[in-house]
Amino acid sequence: MLFEGKGLIFLGGKGGVGKTTLSASLAYLFAQRGEKVLLLSTDPAHSLRDIFGEEDIPPNISVLEIDTRRAVRKHINRVLNVVRASVNPDSYRRIEAMILSLEDTPGVEEAAILEELSKIVLESLDNFDRIVVDSAPTGHTLQMLRASIRIGPWIEELIKLREKGNRFREAASLGEETRDVTSSLKERRERFVRFSQLLTSPYTAFIPVLTPEKLPVEETKRLVASLEHMGLDIPLLIVNKVLPEEGSGEFFKKRKLQEEIYLREIRRYFGRFKLLFVPLRDKDVSGVEDVRELAQLIYNLSDGGYKG
């Protein structure tokens, strides 16, 4: 059975390779088996609901698209709460302006999405049979995954520093607020430890998606190396938008010859993995019927054996 034992499935890769349509189709495939599926997007450019149509999402599928700007604001407010409980009012006013200016700083968005994703996933494990994550493009996703592994020990050190200063703060009548912040930090530490353990467990799979073109192939090499270094399981790669064998005209022949070069490179470099080759469709995936057709195609290709 496709993805047997994998309850948390990430699809990731370069922008434009088809992660969203494949995520929706996998979710549909699981739902047709009678499974309850959470289809989740961490990509700031959301389009999951557009693929299904707002009113046509199948009953076994719940779609949730993380609001990136709202997540960033929540994250910054969380940081401000820690600072407010740790410094005097004059210092806080100076620091507040600096922290508020970090909203568009690289890395803040990934940290904010990680906060939301870890909460949603851990709270949803008992309510859904599968969680399928349509991930942001490679760079954003890798930063988020690396942060999920590093952030637990970092919070642990922050808690130790706060607990050393608790006696002084309580003497200054900041005790209750300090205890609340420390309690919140401990909750976050436990959550990130659990989430990190979940990511590297057999329950979780990461599926790189690529197309047979130079930039997606090179980016996928780096993605796979990073995922393996972090200890994430890669059960297969999906090679999407493969040109059909039949075709006419000089333009098609040139494109097909170029594609063959990259298909050989994919087979050579990723030969240790299962490879699922999904052909290019003659139209965009739009609406439940198109999603169903692509889901059936994925099932047929995997059921008939993976091509290598």
URUR-V703067 format. One line per field, one symbol per residue. phi: phi as a letter, one per 30 degrees, with the letter a starting at -180 (. if undefined). psi: psi as a letter, one per 20 degrees, with the letter a starting at -180 (. if undefined). A space follows every 10 residues. Layout:
phi: ???
psi: ???
This chain:
phi: .dheiccbbc cblddjdjed ddddddeddd dddjdcbccb ccdecdaddd ddjeccdedd cccbcddddd dddddddddd dddedcbded dddddedddd ddecdejddd ddddeddddd dddcedcbdb bccdddeeed ddeddddddd dedddedddd ddddcddddd dciceddddd dddddddded dddddddddc cddcbccdcb cdbedddddd eddddddddd iddcdacccc idddddlbjd ddddddddde dddddddddc ddcdbcccdd ddaddbjddd dddddddddd ddddjddb
psi: qplpjohoop praqpjikgg hhghhggggg hhijqppoop pjphmqjghh ghphjjpqhi ppppopoggh ggggghhggh hgghiirrhg hghghghggh iihjpphggg hghggggggg ghiihiiqhq opooqrrggg gggggghhhh hghghghhgg gghhjhgghh hjkjgghghg ggggghgggh ghgggghghj rihqqpoppr qmrgghgghh ghggggghhi kqpnhrqooq lpqqhqqrqh gggghggghh ghhggghghk hiqqpoopqp rjrqoorhgg ggghghgggg ghhjqpq.
